[in-house]
């Protein structure tokens, strides 16, 4: 029946938001949240004060033990986004009272869907925005806006652990595109539809690739140094109209997202980043601007992995932004072992890794003595020199 929901999202242009589950301690990923055309939501846990009270503003990095993580059985990325599992909610049967509730992903998902509903309300309330927004596959516009505006949390990394990002995997298997940022999503949406050609630093578009238009380019600039260029491309997969709602693979297209730097003197182009997943119906780029360039070309095209016939047609939504690194200053960089607590275990891990010991650090010792999982240890080893820039001297901190 998840395939029925997938079909409903396409045929009726419905935004489907659902939880993907409360991690490995309970069950694997839940459907329909793990479906291709759905926005699957994971959970970030609230920090707890000395009295055991949950915070409403301080949330840690998602943990696979308490927030289900990908990849799916067919190798797609999930979750798409993460959100707080703790919030202030109305007291049942009381018009005035509110209470702090911790309901994990069952609360994180409606926080995302509520944000999506507010975005829809704004889109239709603004006449200029409504004229651009009211076209087919609005669900992909909202999905692209939510994912592109999400805040990257500490240790975000695309795909499998390696020193470099995985060009064939669009999202982090635990964080998705990052944590929901409703204000940033509002700004992303209200930047408005911007057609191919020269565009502002923030915006989105919704149009069709076909046999005549095999690629589309957007020209943007990043003038300030060390800005983050983010871009998200979404499209729908296709399913039968009736039971058993089989996946119509022959109707699916595979798209690719590229970022090119333009030399100011020669106008020659250098590829800065790309994302080309064979399994996912989204692509995502998150990369630091290159000091050699101020002008960039963001390109949407059919993937070389699956070249379409001349009759191929695929509608897509793309969103982009240029701005500061949102992960700077986040205290959860100090939670090296990812246990939602910054303590002596993390400090010892910091000393060992910074002392060039990690290659000799036994995984069993790391897990049993430092609560440092093998996956997190490998992640730290691979990116330590880069991530040290986010971690000032521990004693000074």
Protein Blocks (a to p, Z undefined) as FASTA:
>chain_A
ZZmmmmmmmmnopacdddebebjklmccddfklpmkbccdddddddddfkopacfkbccd
ddfkloccdddfkopacdfbdcdfbdcdddehiakbccdddehjmlmmmmmmmmmmmmmm
mmmmpmklmmmmmcghklmmmmmmmmmmpccdehiaehjadfbdcfkbfbdfklonodcd
fklmmmmmmnopadehjddfbdcddddddfklmbccdddddfbghiacdddddddddddf
bdehiacfklpccdddddddddfklopacdfbdcddfkbccdcddddddfkbcbdcdddd
ddfklccdfkbccdddddddddddfkgopaklmmmnonopacfklmmmmmmmmnopmmmm
cfklmmmmnopafklmmmmmmmmmmmmmmmccfklZZ
